Each structure stands twice: as structure tokens, then as C-alpha cells.
Amino acid sequence: MTLTTLFACLLTAGITASLTLWLTFDETPPVPNVLIPERLVDHIGDQLVMMGGWISEEGYQPPGRAAIEIRCYREQQLCTEAVATIFHHSKGSDLEAQTYLYQVTDWTDARVQAVAASGMGECFDRRLQLYPQHTDAHLEWGPGEGCEGASGSAMLIGDEWLD
């Protein structure tokens, strides 16, 4: 399982780099417009791949605009999420890349559920619900067991110009 986890993390890092390059490509519109990639679902072998971006439904809306790619590996029961966020400010733009590793808790044709325990620091968990048949996904975050803090949720968006 260690080799599989290492492979998944390396693949996620490569995806994050690709998303970073995509967000900073020279032919993008002038600042501050950013195109969120279209919502996309694809099956590559035993992998499920989803793309788009998150927009908060409840709780904190992080600054900047983010593109995401989620890859789930059925055999390993793992998902990786690559997030590339661009922040515009008065002195230019900054780019941040993050990756998360999730353990799949349930996988059916209609839905994949996964949890990144302590995925956002020591106390905060991230929970994914992917609906590949509807090209939809839902993200929830909040304190893990024995922790306190704010929770929130986001839905998958895509193919949108955001100012």
C-alpha cells in the first residue's frame, strides 16, 4: 500500500503542476478574470477523474479562484485532489498549489465517498461525495473527532468566467 500511496501522491503533484501551468498560461485574459475548467468526468481504466472548481455553499469562502482535479483509484480505494488557486492583489498575482489524499469509504456506480482525515491541519477533515453519472460533486469540511471549529461545504462548478 505504501508504494501505491507514493504513486498516488506523485501523480497528484504532477497534476497540481499541470493545473498551475494551465492557470498561468500567457494567453489567459487580463487580470482579474479566471476561467474555472469545465465540469468533467472521465473513466480511465479503474480510475475516476473529475475536474472543475469549488464554490462555497456554507461557511468560509476562501479568497482567489481555484481549479481542481480529483482522481479516484478503485483498486487502491484512494482519491487524490489537486487544487491550484490564483490570488490577485494590487501588486500582482500569487499561485498556490495543494494536494489532499482521501481514503474511499464507499464506491458504487452512482456515488463515491471519501474522507481525508486531518486533511486540513491536525483537526479538520475533508469529505468528498462524487456523483459521476451527474457530473457533480460535493465537499464538506469540519472538525474531526474531539476537535472544535467551523464547518462548511462547497459544490462543484465549472466552465465559468469569474471576476
Secondary structure, 3 states (H helix, E strand, C coil): CHHHHHHHHHHHHHHHHHHHHHHHCCCCCCCCCEEECCCEEEEECCEEEEEEEEEEEECCCCCCEEEEEEEEECCCCEEEEEEEEEEEECCEEEEEEEEEEEEEEEECCCCEEEEECCCCCCCEEEEEEEEHHHCEEEEEEEECCCCCCCCEEEEEECCEEEC
